[in-house]
Amino acid sequence: MTSSSVRRRWLTVEQAGRSRWPDEGEFMGRSFRREAWLVYLLACAFVTVSAILQLRSWNWTLFDTRIYLDATTKTLNGTADLYEGRFGDGWPFTYPPFAVLAFAPLAALARSVATALLTLGSLVALFRICWLLADRSIAQWRLGERAPAPGLATGALTPLAAAGGVLLAARSDAVGGTLAFGQINLVMAWFVVEDYLGLGRRRLAGGRLSGVLTGLAAGVKVTPALAAVPRLFSRDHASALRALGAGVVTVGVSAIVLPHEVVTYFTSALWDTSRPGAPESEWNQSLSGLVARVMHDVSGAGLVRLLVIAAALVAGVFVTAALLRRDDDVGAVLVIFVTTGAVSPITWYHHLVLVPLFAVWAILATRGWAKGLYPAIAAQAFLLGLWVLTGMYQSVPRDNGAELHHDPLETFISEAVPVLSLTILLTLAAAIARSRRATEPHPTR
């Protein structure tokens, strides 16, 4: 049965013979919206309780949270230099000075309260990310004139899909690592996703907000700035300029409060790519980490690193901009997230929090335009998602130089994520280049 005939089958008739979709949350006179919401809330509750129990078993160590709070407290009270000092268990602070101002409200609280709030904030960010991705995906799905599955109301699909996303993402090694270390990866990802799919699509005082949250996230962690670049190539220069403006504001505010730290960061600390840790560490799942491990004793490694990063960057920005032009904002934000992880100097495994959701999108949403390249895209997406879900790269020897002496099987296991990130971006770019439909504006725009 064709999609058009299925759609006709599920259409109902309004007054004057006009056709319409069933009301949100309604199917055959029965509402499933309440049950769907219950499933979503239960999924969120299950993930929250599981995270709390796991963190309690680890005595709430939250390695990175201790660094954030210690650095913020000592910098603001003048007892330590932000980029010369060591914090937490003796580690450097690697974020821009604006991050200190962002952490200041938490640092003013008791440590137990601050760590609990940051953990809760990360979980809420995950729940909101999954809701936004599900809601926009369903909207795009309906605009594509596909009908709801028999027995499911269109209004029930968003909470059900969001529940599935929450359970899938929370199961991943990346989200587990983010919560265990007390990292801010989920919060930063939420800022960008909210900018692409949520608040950024709205208007305030007659002006759009898109770009602002990306700029603010870049003020805290720099790497989200890449999410603004594809907008320059998708006829959305205003959003890119708003992101730039918001980022400049964060630097300006930081310069007023922490002028010495701003100078030090932008003239020195920012360019020290080994500051967060050894690039060759097995935990570094970026292309730079791949080259550092595989070509550590090979001349020309620097050139190879530049070439593979440039390839991933160009492909990722090209694909993201093309998806934005055809109104696939879900695919766009997920592709730029994978691109950022691939090209960053350091991408610790717990930075990959959206990769399993990217894999779902690549498998479900590209078939219509990828055509002959779809099997390759689906296979790569499946493997990439599987590796991040299971943390396969954690199963090989690491630390004390062990990463530099892997056998072929260990190399295959440890380097699958950066290799697949590069190849799937290139495959997506090739598929879009071959498809006129992928580069044209969505007909409902």
Disulfide bonds with the S-S distance in Angstrom:
none
